[in-house]
């Protein structure tokens, strides 16, 4: 009989193999033992609590990191949406601003009422209809006319091109004449809105001077 066969016969039948022994060793590493080789429940429990504390710390760190990344993503998404809105509004304002010169041409034609009334009626009504259509489109896009006779001069919405002398003190710094209409896009900021002045109204302003 060979030495290998003799060794197998002398080993107990229930002896674990080397692979099983390693596996069992890894299983018992979770437990703590006293000097007598018996399981020490207090030490084991203490170890479990320490491991649990580590797990909780790691889970909080993972959760905090995830929440931070999610918050950053949401902020980025909001910023992108805001940029898209601002770009869209800027393009809309740019296009509408280019059409202001067309409205100016209509207003110049209508300024001299006597001359305008002499134009052929059918042609005149057609032009007035086109002008009305343009105003409707501007209104739909939130464009409003700014600058009215008699209101107090405001450098935010008015551009003074001339001072008109007056002896009436109550008219001092009030609008004497609208030379060119101004336009506002959106709600009036003076009323809590967020509108922007597309073009200030060009005006003449009364200046009070006391006469001797």
C-alpha positions as CSV (number, residue, x, y, z in Angstrom):
1,X,0.0,0.0,0.0
2,X,1.4,3.4,-1.0
3,X,2.0,6.2,1.5
4,X,-0.8,8.3,-0.1
5,X,-3.4,5.5,0.2
6,X,-2.3,4.9,3.8
7,X,-2.7,8.6,4.6
8,X,-6.3,8.6,3.2
9,X,-7.2,5.6,5.4
10,X,-5.9,7.2,8.5
11,X,-7.8,10.5,7.9
12,X,-11.3,10.7,9.6
13,X,-14.1,10.3,7.2
14,X,-15.7,13.6,8.2
15,X,-12.4,15.6,7.9
16,X,-13.0,18.7,5.7
17,X,-11.0,19.3,2.6
18,X,-8.5,22.1,2.3
19,X,-11.1,24.2,0.3
20,X,-13.8,23.6,2.9
21,X,-11.4,24.4,5.7
22,X,-10.6,27.8,4.1
23,X,-14.3,28.5,3.6
24,X,-15.1,27.6,7.3
25,X,-12.2,29.8,8.4
26,X,-13.7,32.8,6.6
27,X,-17.1,32.1,8.2
28,X,-15.8,32.1,11.8
29,X,-13.9,35.3,11.3
30,X,-17.2,37.1,12.0
31,X,-17.1,35.9,15.5
32,X,-14.9,36.6,18.5
33,X,-13.5,33.8,20.8
34,X,-12.1,33.9,24.3
35,X,-8.9,32.1,25.4
36,X,-10.7,28.8,25.9
37,X,-11.8,28.8,22.3
38,X,-15.4,29.5,23.1
39,X,-17.4,32.2,21.3
40,X,-17.3,35.5,23.3
41,X,-20.8,37.0,22.7
42,X,-19.9,40.4,24.2
43,X,-16.9,40.8,21.9
44,X,-18.8,39.5,18.9
45,X,-21.7,41.9,19.6
46,X,-19.2,44.7,20.0
47,X,-17.6,43.9,16.7
48,X,-21.1,43.7,15.0
49,X,-21.9,47.1,16.4
50,X,-18.7,48.6,15.1
51,X,-19.3,47.0,11.7
52,X,-22.8,48.4,11.7
53,X,-21.6,51.9,12.5
54,X,-19.1,51.7,9.6
55,X,-21.9,50.6,7.3
56,X,-24.2,53.4,8.5
57,X,-21.4,56.0,8.0
58,X,-20.7,54.7,4.5
59,X,-24.4,54.6,3.6
60,X,-24.8,58.2,4.8
61,X,-21.8,59.3,2.7
62,X,-23.2,57.5,-0.4
63,X,-26.6,59.1,0.2
64,X,-25.1,62.6,0.7
65,X,-23.1,62.2,-2.5
66,X,-26.1,61.0,-4.5
67,X,-28.2,63.9,-3.1
68,X,-25.5,66.4,-4.0
69,X,-25.1,65.1,-7.5
70,X,-28.9,65.1,-8.0
71,X,-29.1,68.7,-6.7
72,X,-26.3,69.7,-9.1
73,X,-28.1,68.1,-12.0
74,X,-31.4,69.8,-11.2
75,X,-29.6,73.1,-10.9
76,X,-27.9,72.5,-14.3
77,X,-31.3,71.6,-15.8
78,X,-32.9,74.8,-14.5
79,X,-30.0,76.9,-15.8
80,X,-30.3,75.2,-19.2
81,X,-34.0,75.9,-19.3
82,X,-33.4,79.5,-18.2
83,X,-30.8,79.9,-21.0
84,X,-33.2,78.6,-23.6
85,X,-35.9,80.9,-22.4
86,X,-33.6,83.9,-22.4
87,X,-32.3,83.0,-25.9
88,X,-35.9,82.6,-27.2
89,X,-36.9,86.0,-25.7
90,X,-33.8,87.7,-27.1
91,X,-34.5,86.4,-30.6
92,X,-38.1,87.5,-30.3
93,X,-37.1,90.9,-29.2
94,X,-34.6,91.2,-32.0
95,X,-37.1,90.3,-34.7
96,X,-39.8,92.6,-33.3
97,X,-37.4,95.5,-33.0
98,X,-36.6,95.3,-36.7
99,X,-40.3,95.7,-37.5
100,X,-40.5,99.0,-35.4
101,X,-39.2,100.9,-38.4
102,X,-42.2,99.6,-40.4
103,X,-44.6,100.9,-37.7
104,X,-42.7,104.2,-37.8
105,X,-43.4,104.5,-41.5
106,X,-47.1,104.0,-41.0
107,X,-47.1,106.5,-38.2
108,X,-45.3,109.1,-40.3
109,X,-47.9,108.6,-43.1
110,X,-50.8,109.0,-40.6
111,X,-49.2,112.0,-38.9
112,X,-50.5,114.6,-41.4
113,X,-54.2,113.8,-41.1
114,X,-55.2,116.4,-43.8
115,X,-52.9,114.9,-46.4
116,X,-53.8,111.3,-45.4
117,X,-57.5,112.0,-45.8
118,X,-56.9,113.0,-49.4
119,X,-55.5,109.6,-50.3
120,X,-57.8,107.3,-52.3
121,X,-60.2,105.8,-49.9
122,X,-59.9,102.2,-50.9
123,X,-56.1,102.4,-50.9
124,X,-56.2,104.2,-47.5
125,X,-58.4,101.6,-45.9
126,X,-56.1,98.8,-47.2
127,X,-53.1,100.4,-45.6
128,X,-54.9,101.1,-42.3
129,X,-56.0,97.4,-42.3
130,X,-52.4,96.2,-42.6
131,X,-51.4,98.6,-39.9
132,X,-54.1,97.3,-37.6
133,X,-52.9,93.7,-38.3
134,X,-49.4,94.5,-37.3
135,X,-50.5,96.1,-34.1
136,X,-52.5,93.0,-33.3
137,X,-49.4,90.8,-33.8
138,X,-47.3,93.1,-31.6
139,X,-50.0,92.9,-28.9
140,X,-50.0,89.1,-29.0
141,X,-46.3,89.2,-28.4
142,X,-46.6,91.5,-25.5
143,X,-45.4,94.7,-27.1
144,X,-46.9,97.9,-25.7
145,X,-46.6,101.6,-26.8
146,X,-44.9,103.8,-24.2
147,X,-44.9,107.6,-24.1
148,X,-48.0,109.7,-23.7
149,X,-48.6,113.4,-23.9
150,X,-48.8,115.1,-20.5
151,X,-47.1,112.3,-18.5
152,X,-44.0,113.2,-16.4
153,X,-40.7,112.7,-18.1
154,X,-39.0,109.4,-17.1
155,X,-35.4,108.8,-18.5
156,X,-36.1,105.0,-18.3
157,X,-38.7,105.2,-21.0
158,X,-38.3,108.6,-22.6
159,X,-35.5,110.2,-24.6
160,X,-35.6,114.0,-24.5
161,X,-34.6,115.6,-27.8
162,X,-35.8,119.2,-27.1
163,X,-37.0,121.3,-24.2
164,X,-40.1,123.5,-24.7
165,X,-40.4,126.6,-22.5
166,X,-43.7,127.0,-20.6
167,X,-44.9,129.5,-18.0
168,X,-47.3,126.9,-16.5
169,X,-45.5,125.4,-13.5
170,X,-47.7,122.3,-13.4
171,X,-46.4,121.3,-16.8
172,X,-42.7,121.4,-15.8
173,X,-40.9,118.2,-16.9
174,X,-44.0,116.8,-18.5
175,X,-44.2,115.5,-22.1
176,X,-45.0,118.3,-24.5
177,X,-44.9,116.2,-27.7
178,X,-44.3,112.6,-28.9
179,X,-41.8,112.8,-31.7
180,X,-41.4,109.0,-32.0
181,X,-43.3,106.3,-30.2
182,X,-41.5,104.1,-27.7
183,X,-42.1,100.4,-27.2
184,X,-42.0,98.0,-24.2
185,X,-41.8,94.3,-24.4
186,X,-43.6,92.6,-21.5
187,X,-45.2,94.1,-18.4
188,X,-44.4,97.6,-17.2
189,X,-41.5,97.3,-14.7
190,X,-42.9,100.4,-12.9
191,X,-45.9,98.3,-12.1
192,X,-43.9,95.3,-10.8
193,X,-43.5,93.7,-14.2
194,X,-40.3,92.3,-15.8
195,X,-40.7,94.1,-19.2
196,X,-37.8,95.6,-21.1
197,X,-37.8,98.8,-23.1
198,X,-37.3,97.9,-26.7
199,X,-37.0,101.6,-27.6
200,X,-37.5,104.7,-25.5
201,X,-40.0,107.3,-26.7
202,X,-38.4,110.3,-28.3
203,X,-40.1,113.3,-26.8
204,X,-40.1,117.1,-26.3
205,X,-40.3,118.1,-22.6
206,X,-41.8,121.2,-21.0
207,X,-39.4,123.3,-19.0
208,X,-40.9,125.9,-16.7
209,X,-39.5,129.4,-16.7
210,X,-41.0,132.1,-14.7
211,X,-41.7,135.2,-16.7
212,X,-41.1,138.6,-15.2
